[in-house]
Amino acid sequence: SPVGNDISITKFENISVTESTKASLEIVPNVTNYTINIDYNGDGEIDEEKNPDVSETIVIIEENIPPIANFTYYPEKPVVNQSVTFDASSSYDPDGTIVSYEWEFGDGSSDVTTTPIATHTYDTPGTYTVTLTVMDDDGLTNSTSKEITLGGIIYIEPEGFVAPNEEFELGIFIEDGGVRSVLVNFSFDNTKATFVDGETYGIFDFTDKLMSGEDHVKYSGVSTSQVDTSTKTKVASVTFKAVGEAGDEICFNVTTANINGNNAQVITKCVKIAEPWQRYDQNHNGKIEDNELINAILDWLNNQITDEQLINVILKWLE
């Protein structure tokens, strides 16, 4: 019998029904011979006819149907460090109840709950696959997955080396999702680096400015609506000059935050002041090999290093 349907007795002779449930029906004869006609589907058609000589129990096995997993999340365009709510209220079990919700958030984190609501915060921009697995009271499971894209604030990391007195850039970007406002602060040791210049690109239409001090540079961008970007979008760039000596390391404490209440994130990024040839010393043996010189020449041909920097590499190669 299909789940939820009663057995329909369409005809019976010389019998009595002593027990009837959706799962089983016991027929006890009043006489030696009897006939029963059973309509299993309730459509008026005789599906089975029995003529036993003794009492008989007909057992109808119900099919156990697995649950259906489904979920939504909000906000639709989240950003890093913003709490995302996952709602599995639309999941259901056709023949029972859901007893657990297991979440895999795609960043190595997971959670198991007995209620359909879960929250999670991502700390890195990107696209993640979220998987929900629900289990019903009979132990059956069902899973579904969706992708979620986290927007955020990122920036260009400087190359591992900069030459003494060389200028280098840190770029501020937003990527994916709906970002409405950002605050970025670069703090640094002004005996090793100085602020040279900065540029903004008008991505934010309300506030879009850079402010500099002796040992810090701040950028604030605010828009009257969410800035939707499907790819990495540059909002500002900051140029510094390495004023320390070869061997010094310039470290930037970079604080990024969204004005709309998201937690600030502090990351330290460092760049080492070194002679131009040192960035091509891949073997770290204090020498320039032939293949390392070729790499420098290719960078020079592509305008990635200056004439003076190439000469520095050649002189080291000649030693």
Kinemage of the C-alpha trace (Angstrom):
@kinemage 1
@onewidth
@group {chain A} dominant
@subgroup {mainchain}
@vectorlist {calphas} color= white
{ca ser a 1} P 0.000 0.000 0.000
{ca pro a 2} L 1.399 3.456 -0.788
{ca val a 3} L 2.410 5.409 2.277
{ca gly a 4} L -0.571 7.183 3.783
{ca asn a 5} L -3.207 4.983 2.068
{ca asp a 6} L -5.511 2.606 3.961
{ca ile a 7} L -6.199 -0.887 2.664
{ca ser a 8} L -9.625 -0.996 1.044
{ca ile a 9} L -11.638 -4.239 1.409
{ca thr a 10} L -13.918 -4.283 -1.628
{ca lys a 11} L -15.600 -7.661 -0.967
{ca phe a 12} L -15.576 -10.215 1.843
{ca glu a 13} L -17.565 -13.374 2.488
{ca asn a 14} L -17.708 -15.316 5.778
{ca ile a 15} L -14.836 -13.365 7.345
{ca ser a 16} L -14.309 -10.805 10.077
{ca val a 17} L -11.587 -8.187 10.366
{ca thr a 18} L -9.995 -8.374 13.833
{ca glu a 19} L -7.185 -5.841 13.382
{ca ser a 20} L -6.534 -3.255 10.722
{ca thr a 21} L -3.678 -0.819 10.367
{ca lys a 22} L -1.979 0.811 7.451
{ca ala a 23} L 0.852 -1.683 7.835
{ca ser a 24} L -1.060 -4.954 8.240
{ca leu a 25} L -4.510 -6.512 8.053
{ca glu a 26} L -5.440 -9.728 9.878
{ca ile a 27} L -8.258 -11.777 8.363
{ca val a 28} L -9.943 -14.412 10.530
{ca pro a 29} L -12.419 -16.725 8.750
{ca asn a 30} L -15.779 -17.615 10.288
{ca val a 31} L -16.053 -20.688 8.086
{ca thr a 32} L -13.646 -23.010 6.362
{ca asn a 33} L -13.783 -21.331 2.985
{ca tyr a 34} L -13.807 -17.621 2.378
{ca thr a 35} L -12.815 -15.141 -0.259
{ca ile a 36} L -11.374 -11.657 0.127
{ca asn a 37} L -10.761 -9.128 -2.587
{ca ile a 38} L -8.329 -6.354 -1.697
{ca asp a 39} L -8.016 -3.033 -3.453
{ca tyr a 40} L -4.549 -1.836 -2.473
{ca asn a 41} L -4.623 1.434 -4.329
{ca gly a 42} L -8.154 2.605 -3.653
{ca asp a 43} L -8.920 2.908 -7.353
{ca gly a 44} L -11.831 0.441 -7.390
{ca glu a 45} L -9.828 -2.273 -9.122
{ca ile a 46} L -9.304 -5.674 -7.502
{ca asp a 47} L -5.575 -6.054 -7.004
{ca glu a 48} L -5.488 -9.409 -5.193
{ca glu a 49} L -7.834 -12.272 -4.390
{ca lys a 50} L -7.230 -14.756 -1.554
{ca asn a 51} L -8.867 -18.146 -0.946
{ca pro a 52} L -6.946 -19.707 1.954
{ca asp a 53} L -8.270 -22.454 4.218
{ca val a 54} L -7.014 -20.876 7.429
{ca ser a 55} L -6.701 -17.450 8.936
{ca glu a 56} L -4.105 -15.295 7.253
{ca thr a 57} L -2.281 -12.037 7.972
{ca ile a 58} L -1.490 -9.879 4.976
{ca val a 59} L 1.462 -7.568 5.700
{ca ile a 60} L 1.896 -4.447 3.608
{ca ile a 61} L 5.474 -3.124 3.804
{ca glu a 62} L 5.658 0.648 3.736
{ca glu a 63} L 8.482 2.243 1.728
{ca asn a 64} L 10.836 4.458 3.786
{ca ile a 65} L 11.361 7.685 1.860
{ca pro a 66} L 14.565 9.703 2.465
{ca pro a 67} L 14.389 13.376 3.445
{ca ile a 68} L 14.820 16.285 1.035
{ca ala a 69} L 17.677 18.743 1.720
{ca asn a 70} L 17.410 22.391 0.710
{ca phe a 71} L 18.691 25.699 2.086
{ca thr a 72} L 19.068 29.402 1.447
{ca tyr a 73} L 21.542 31.933 2.834
{ca tyr a 74} L 21.580 35.645 3.499
{ca pro a 75} L 22.784 38.244 2.873
{ca glu a 76} L 22.868 37.358 -0.813
{ca lys a 77} L 26.153 39.217 -1.373
{ca pro a 78} L 28.157 38.729 1.823
{ca val a 79} L 31.638 40.047 2.507
{ca val a 80} L 34.468 38.691 4.621
{ca asn a 81} L 34.105 38.955 8.409
{ca gln a 82} L 30.333 39.272 8.019
{ca ser a 83} L 28.086 36.696 9.666
{ca val a 84} L 26.236 34.622 7.057
{ca thr a 85} L 22.999 32.862 8.060
{ca phe a 86} L 22.175 29.511 6.464
{ca asp a 87} L 18.511 28.472 6.633
{ca ala a 88} L 17.441 24.875 5.962
{ca ser a 89} L 13.795 25.393 6.965
{ca ser a 90} L 12.693 24.340 3.482
{ca ser a 91} L 14.163 20.857 4.023
{ca tyr a 92} L 11.587 18.191 4.908
{ca asp a 93} L 10.966 14.464 5.369
{ca pro a 94} L 7.904 13.040 3.536
{ca asp a 95} L 7.292 10.267 6.063
{ca gly a 96} L 8.847 11.512 9.275
{ca thr a 97} L 10.965 14.267 10.747
{ca ile a 98} L 14.478 15.597 10.230
{ca val a 99} L 16.628 15.066 13.311
{ca ser a 100} L 19.981 16.605 12.291
{ca tyr a 101} L 21.497 19.159 9.921
{ca glu a 102} L 25.172 18.778 9.037
{ca trp a 103} L 26.885 21.759 7.396
{ca glu a 104} L 30.184 21.801 5.495
{ca phe a 105} L 31.055 25.449 4.815
{ca gly a 106} L 33.764 24.871 2.217
{ca asp a 107} L 36.613 26.496 4.144
{ca gly a 108} L 37.398 23.495 6.333
{ca ser a 109} L 34.758 24.376 8.929
{ca ser a 110} L 31.664 22.315 9.725
{ca asp a 111} L 28.740 22.249 12.136
{ca val a 112} L 25.996 19.806 13.154
{ca thr a 113} L 22.722 21.141 14.537
{ca thr a 114} L 19.284 19.830 15.423
{ca thr a 115} L 17.655 23.029 14.197
{ca pro a 116} L 17.624 24.298 10.602
{ca ile a 117} L 19.506 27.565 11.232
{ca ala a 118} L 23.302 27.895 11.227
{ca thr a 119} L 25.662 30.871 10.996
{ca his a 120} L 29.234 31.132 9.752
{ca thr a 121} L 31.836 33.828 9.110
{ca tyr a 122} L 34.478 33.667 6.374
{ca asp a 123} L 37.792 35.495 6.719
{ca thr a 124} L 39.038 35.276 3.118
{ca pro a 125} L 37.376 36.480 -0.109
{ca gly a 126} L 36.525 33.818 -2.661
{ca thr a 127} L 33.952 31.256 -3.745
{ca tyr a 128} L 33.123 28.365 -1.412
{ca thr a 129} L 30.942 25.267 -1.836
{ca val a 130} L 28.535 24.803 1.078
{ca thr a 131} L 27.051 21.322 1.559
{ca leu a 132} L 24.041 20.489 3.726
{ca thr a 133} L 23.279 16.898 4.755
{ca val a 134} L 20.009 16.187 6.570
{ca met a 135} L 19.121 12.953 8.389
{ca asp a 136} L 15.604 11.785 9.247
{ca asp a 137} L 14.308 9.774 12.212
{ca asp a 138} L 14.812 6.533 10.271
{ca gly a 139} L 18.501 7.256 9.646
{ca leu a 140} L 18.174 8.106 5.960
{ca thr a 141} L 20.130 11.098 4.619
{ca asn a 142} L 20.084 13.494 1.695
{ca ser a 143} L 22.568 16.198 0.659
{ca thr a 144} L 22.610 19.335 -1.443
{ca ser a 145} L 25.317 21.906 -2.244
{ca lys a 146} L 25.447 25.561 -3.256
{ca glu a 147} L 28.255 27.978 -4.025
{ca ile a 148} L 28.646 31.171 -2.010
{ca thr a 149} L 30.937 34.021 -3.034
{ca leu a 150} L 32.483 36.242 -0.375
{ca gly a 151} L 33.512 39.717 -1.358
{ca gly a 152} L 36.158 41.592 0.528
{ca ile a 153} L 39.181 43.822 0.606
{ca ile a 154} L 42.460 42.524 -0.750
{ca tyr a 155} L 45.660 44.161 -1.855
{ca ile a 156} L 48.719 43.525 -3.989
{ca glu a 157} L 51.517 41.972 -1.996
{ca pro a 158} L 54.858 43.586 -2.772
{ca glu a 159} L 57.521 41.437 -4.354
{ca gly a 160} L 59.841 39.671 -1.949
{ca phe a 161} L 62.630 42.161 -2.590
{ca val a 162} L 62.957 45.870 -3.312
{ca ala a 163} L 66.202 47.662 -4.031
{ca pro a 164} L 67.494 50.474 -1.812
{ca asn a 165} L 65.701 53.726 -2.710
{ca glu a 166} L 63.357 51.804 -5.029
{ca glu a 167} L 59.691 52.747 -5.161
{ca phe a 168} L 57.054 50.019 -4.916
{ca glu a 169} L 53.282 49.870 -4.810
{ca leu a 170} L 50.602 48.363 -2.635
{ca gly a 171} L 47.207 48.205 -4.333
{ca ile a 172} L 43.834 48.069 -2.598
{ca phe a 173} L 41.215 45.900 -4.284
{ca ile a 174} L 37.707 44.634 -3.681
{ca glu a 175} L 36.653 41.312 -5.130
{ca asp a 176} L 33.226 39.723 -5.664
{ca gly a 177} L 30.141 40.231 -3.552
{ca gly a 178} L 28.544 43.538 -2.620
{ca val a 179} L 30.934 45.869 -0.805
{ca arg a 180} L 29.534 49.190 0.291
{ca ser a 181} L 32.345 50.623 2.386
{ca val a 182} L 35.960 49.903 3.298
{ca leu a 183} L 38.625 51.212 5.626
{ca val a 184} L 42.276 50.314 5.049
{ca asn a 185} L 45.217 51.407 7.181
{ca phe a 186} L 48.890 50.773 6.349
{ca ser a 187} L 51.249 51.358 9.295
{ca phe a 188} L 55.028 51.023 8.861
{ca asp a 189} L 58.478 51.933 10.189
{ca asn a 190} L 59.300 55.297 8.619
{ca thr a 191} L 63.043 54.718 9.021
{ca lys a 192} L 62.763 51.972 6.395
{ca ala a 193} L 60.003 53.268 4.115
{ca thr a 194} L 58.330 56.551 3.304
{ca phe a 195} L 55.024 57.386 1.661
{ca val a 196} L 55.482 58.808 -1.838
{ca asp a 197} L 52.068 59.144 -3.432
{ca gly a 198} L 48.643 57.595 -3.722
{ca glu a 199} L 45.815 57.396 -6.210
{ca thr a 200} L 42.119 56.516 -6.009
{ca tyr a 201} L 39.905 55.339 -8.853
{ca gly a 202} L 36.408 56.582 -8.022
{ca ile a 203} L 34.884 53.176 -7.313
{ca phe a 204} L 33.133 54.551 -4.225
{ca asp a 205} L 30.867 57.490 -5.006
{ca phe a 206} L 30.420 59.112 -1.557
{ca thr a 207} L 33.869 59.027 0.043
{ca asp a 208} L 37.025 58.095 -1.858
{ca lys a 209} L 40.194 59.453 -0.284
{ca leu a 210} L 43.695 58.700 0.989
{ca met a 211} L 45.215 60.297 4.084
{ca ser a 212} L 48.885 59.966 5.000
{ca gly a 213} L 51.030 60.503 8.080
{ca glu a 214} L 54.662 59.921 8.933
{ca asp a 215} L 54.166 56.227 9.668
{ca his a 216} L 50.777 55.378 8.212
{ca val a 217} L 48.498 55.739 5.211
{ca lys a 218} L 44.720 55.430 5.466
{ca tyr a 219} L 42.143 54.894 2.752
{ca ser a 220} L 38.388 55.251 3.205
{ca gly a 221} L 35.797 54.446 0.584
{ca val a 222} L 32.043 54.720 1.036
{ca ser a 223} L 29.350 54.210 -1.588
{ca thr a 224} L 25.669 55.093 -1.538
{ca ser a 225} L 24.914 51.568 -2.767
{ca gln a 226} L 26.647 48.215 -2.904
{ca val a 227} L 29.551 48.039 -5.320
{ca asp a 228} L 29.016 44.832 -7.269
{ca thr a 229} L 32.114 43.341 -8.839
{ca ser a 230} L 32.406 39.949 -10.476
{ca thr a 231} L 36.181 40.324 -10.785
{ca lys a 232} L 38.953 41.940 -8.793
{ca thr a 233} L 38.555 45.731 -8.929
{ca lys a 234} L 41.247 48.208 -7.953
{ca val a 235} L 40.003 51.046 -5.752
{ca ala a 236} L 43.284 52.721 -4.760
{ca ser a 237} L 47.072 52.374 -4.916
{ca val a 238} L 49.758 53.561 -2.536
{ca thr a 239} L 53.405 54.100 -3.516
{ca phe a 240} L 56.234 53.785 -0.992
{ca lys a 241} L 60.009 54.219 -1.196
{ca ala a 242} L 62.497 51.905 0.467
{ca val a 243} L 64.842 54.188 2.467
{ca gly a 244} L 66.470 51.565 4.664
{ca glu a 245} L 69.661 49.671 4.039
{ca ala a 246} L 70.151 46.396 2.215
{ca gly a 247} L 69.134 43.605 4.551
{ca asp a 248} L 66.394 45.632 6.259
{ca glu a 249} L 62.847 44.315 6.197
{ca ile a 250} L 59.894 46.657 5.739
{ca cys a 251} L 56.763 45.313 7.432
{ca phe a 252} L 53.291 46.730 6.934
{ca asn a 253} L 50.541 46.119 9.451
{ca val a 254} L 47.484 46.259 7.224
{ca thr a 255} L 44.095 46.684 8.869
{ca thr a 256} L 41.047 46.132 6.676
{ca ala a 257} L 37.457 46.569 7.784
{ca asn a 258} L 33.988 47.301 6.512
{ca ile a 259} L 32.339 50.366 7.973
{ca asn a 260} L 29.050 48.455 8.287
{ca gly a 261} L 30.179 46.786 11.500
{ca asn a 262} L 32.296 43.885 10.322
{ca asn a 263} L 35.254 42.954 12.481
{ca ala a 264} L 38.586 44.434 11.505
{ca gln a 265} L 41.250 42.114 10.154
{ca val a 266} L 44.943 42.820 10.752
{ca ile a 267} L 47.570 41.198 8.536
{ca thr a 268} L 51.321 41.799 8.490
{ca lys a 269} L 53.098 41.776 5.130
{ca cys a 270} L 56.834 42.310 4.720
{ca val a 271} L 59.232 43.154 1.905
{ca lys a 272} L 63.011 42.898 2.150
{ca ile a 273} L 65.387 45.608 0.991
{ca ala a 274} L 68.059 43.974 -1.125
{ca glu a 275} L 70.395 44.658 -3.997
{ca pro a 276} L 68.725 43.974 -7.378
{ca trp a 277} L 70.861 40.889 -7.994
{ca gln a 278} L 69.616 39.274 -4.763
{ca arg a 279} L 66.087 38.869 -6.096
{ca tyr a 280} L 67.493 36.696 -8.907
{ca asp a 281} L 69.739 34.588 -6.661
{ca gln a 282} L 67.348 31.654 -6.636
{ca asn a 283} L 69.957 29.281 -5.205
{ca his a 284} L 70.759 31.712 -2.357
{ca asn a 285} L 74.456 31.072 -2.890
{ca gly a 286} L 75.507 34.705 -3.224
{ca lys a 287} L 76.140 34.328 -6.952
{ca ile a 288} L 74.322 34.903 -10.225
{ca glu a 289} L 74.219 31.838 -12.459
{ca asp a 290} L 73.678 31.935 -16.229
{ca asn a 291} L 69.993 31.004 -16.002
{ca glu a 292} L 69.449 33.648 -13.322
{ca leu a 293} L 71.009 36.294 -15.564
{ca ile a 294} L 68.674 35.218 -18.371
{ca asn a 295} L 65.687 35.745 -16.044
{ca ala a 296} L 66.902 39.265 -15.277
{ca ile a 297} L 67.356 40.055 -18.973
{ca leu a 298} L 63.826 38.832 -19.726
{ca asp a 299} L 62.437 41.075 -16.964
{ca trp a 300} L 64.409 44.001 -18.399
{ca leu a 301} L 63.018 43.332 -21.886
{ca asn a 302} L 59.514 43.387 -20.371
{ca asn a 303} L 60.246 46.693 -18.570
{ca gln a 304} L 60.006 45.058 -15.162
{ca ile a 305} L 63.448 46.253 -14.022
{ca thr a 306} L 65.478 49.345 -14.881
{ca asp a 307} L 68.760 49.610 -16.777
{ca glu a 308} L 70.598 50.252 -13.513
{ca gln a 309} L 69.094 47.164 -11.897
{ca leu a 310} L 70.092 44.966 -14.854
{ca ile a 311} L 73.651 46.337 -14.702
{ca asn a 312} L 73.744 45.430 -11.014
{ca val a 313} L 72.821 41.827 -11.889
{ca ile a 314} L 75.373 41.636 -14.726
{ca leu a 315} L 78.184 42.922 -12.510
{ca lys a 316} L 77.399 40.251 -9.933
{ca trp a 317} L 77.335 37.612 -12.699
{ca leu a 318} L 80.805 38.731 -13.833
{ca glu a 319} L 82.353 38.258 -10.389
